[in-house]
Amino acid sequence: MTAQIISGTEIARQIREELAREIAELKEKHNLIPGLATVLVGEDPASQVYVGQKEKTSLALGIYSERHDIPAETTQPDLMALVDKLNQDPKIHGILVQLPLPKHLDETEVLYAINPKKDVDGFHPVNVGKLMIGEPDYLPCTPHGIQQLLVRSGIEISGAEVVVLGRSNIVGKPIANILLQKKEGANATVTVCHTGTRDISFHTRRADILIVAAGRPKAVTADMVKEGVVVIDVGVNRIGKTAEGKAILAGDVDFETVKEKARAITPVPGGVGPMTIIMLMTNTVRAAKLAAGLV
Ligand code: GUN
């Protein structure tokens, strides 16, 4: 079987065009400009790239963008004061504090301090709870992007056996929650596997849709999947550098062998990555509309 390659780059481009039209209309009809603040603490190179991409995309779309790069030595009270300032700022509809934070900072306290209405990451416990009961204001960006990849590629989710590898708060737990809701683009039977799972292959071989966020290259090999599976690879592993010093990326799935058995599969790069960024823009536009009483 030759797998359909699910291009996140292409699907993100479609959503970007839809969003650009919506943003232009919000400005024209309501004089409303969505505003996003990103906060980057320290100089982690991968985080710098992610925040840079978020800033670039928001500017290109006509979203007001504020970037706060603060030193790694920033204290907890200083970071809390910045979050509070952004909570009060009416130009800012969405706040994103890039994770992970340096070790001396308390991530939980920071995430709890973001006004849930401005929590475009969907990480605040209020938003996690709302997602769980099926009444979300915001879906977390990476899982929301995964759902869009499946829906826009015409993959039937309702009734499917979905197996998720990984139970992080950013990907594994929320994607499981999203896909099990009794809703369109969901209604699946979901199994979540993790480092405590006894026989991972037993589960992955049953999967109609396999979502891999294990954080390890080649965590999924061809012998672990059935013919006709749909594979979404969330992994971003830096496995080396080019002669020019650019990072070489690989996912968590052994793409070359698994694609021979899969019906559809996402590449790395160009799969889930571009979707995460565009879903952040979607959430920022939604935050602006919520603040203006338009939804
Ligand atoms: N670090 C890795 N993924 C994410 C994300 O989706 N949001 C934030 N804030 N930090 C991240």
Residues whose N, C-alpha, C, O or C-beta is under 5 A from the ligand:
A	BS01	GUN	V97 Q98 L99 P100 D121 C141
